[in-house]
Amino acid sequence: MNTFGTVDAVLDFAIEREQEAVDFYEGLAVRTENESLKKTLNAFAGVEMGHKEKLIAAKAGQSQVTEGGDVVNLKIGDYLVDVVPGPEMTFQDALIVAIKREKAAMDLYTDLEATVSDPSLQALFKKLAREESTHKLSFETAYEKHFLADN
């Protein structure tokens, strides 16, 4: 925790990252004309808002974490070229950006778990990392279905 100084600083940092994720997915949803993608992006914005609420509850001392299982890692995102988000993004571009963002969020929570000594916060960050990996898997599965099925 030497990078952050306090547990509240760690939580504030994570809360800010979740708000950025909400804004990102909502912003992409507004810019896309693909209704299916718009619905998916808005759903993920809602999930990220749920993460933010969990972090706010943890900051207030009201964290309750339940265990979950492991998530499959297709590693598709490991081999995709970065895409810059923009209004002319294709569905494929949006999936790539989403995969990369979810991997970054997963890595962030894994790193944050290692910065705190409180077992309840460690459990929360572990749970959030697992949830982000589930989101990544969802986007990778969609990518595989739409763009790798014929390969």
CORHUVEN-V209733 format. One record per residue. SS is DSSP state (hx for helix, st for strand, lp for the rest). D_LAST is the distance of its C-alpha to the last C-alpha in whole Angstrom. Layout:
# CORHUVEN-V209733
{{SS D_LAST} {SS D_LAST}}
This chain:
# CORHUVEN-V209733
{{lp 45} {lp 47} {lp 45} {lp 45} {lp 49} {lp 49} {hx 47} {hx 48} {hx 46} {hx 43} {hx 43} {hx 43} {hx 41} {hx 38} {hx 40} {hx 39} {hx 35} {hx 35} {hx 37} {hx 35} {hx 31} {hx 33} {hx 34} {hx 31} {hx 29} {hx 32} {hx 32} {hx 28} {hx 29} {hx 31} {hx 29} {lp 26} {lp 27} {lp 24} {hx 26} {hx 24} {hx 23} {hx 27} {hx 27} {hx 25} {hx 26} {hx 30} {hx 29} {hx 28} {hx 31} {hx 33} {hx 32} {hx 32} {hx 36} {hx 36} {hx 36} {hx 38} {hx 41} {hx 40} {hx 41} {hx 44} {hx 45} {hx 45} {hx 47} {lp 49} {lp 50} {lp 48} {lp 45} {lp 44} {lp 40} {lp 39} {lp 37} {lp 33} {lp 30} {lp 28} {lp 24} {lp 21} {lp 19} {lp 16} {lp 16} {hx 13} {hx 16} {hx 17} {hx 15} {lp 15} {lp 17} {lp 21} {lp 21} {lp 25} {lp 26} {lp 27} {lp 28} {lp 25} {lp 23} {lp 20} {hx 18} {hx 15} {hx 18} {hx 20} {hx 18} {hx 17} {hx 21} {hx 22} {hx 20} {hx 22} {hx 25} {hx 24} {hx 24} {hx 27} {hx 29} {hx 28} {hx 29} {hx 32} {hx 33} {hx 33} {hx 35} {hx 37} {hx 38} {hx 39} {hx 42} {lp 44} {lp 46} {lp 47} {hx 45} {hx 44} {hx 43} {hx 40} {hx 39} {hx 39} {hx 36} {hx 35} {hx 34} {hx 33} {hx 30} {hx 29} {hx 29} {hx 27} {hx 24} {hx 24} {hx 24} {hx 21} {hx 19} {hx 19} {hx 18} {hx 15} {hx 14} {hx 15} {hx 12} {hx 10} {hx 11} {hx 11} {hx 8} {hx 5} {lp 6} {lp 4} {lp 0}}
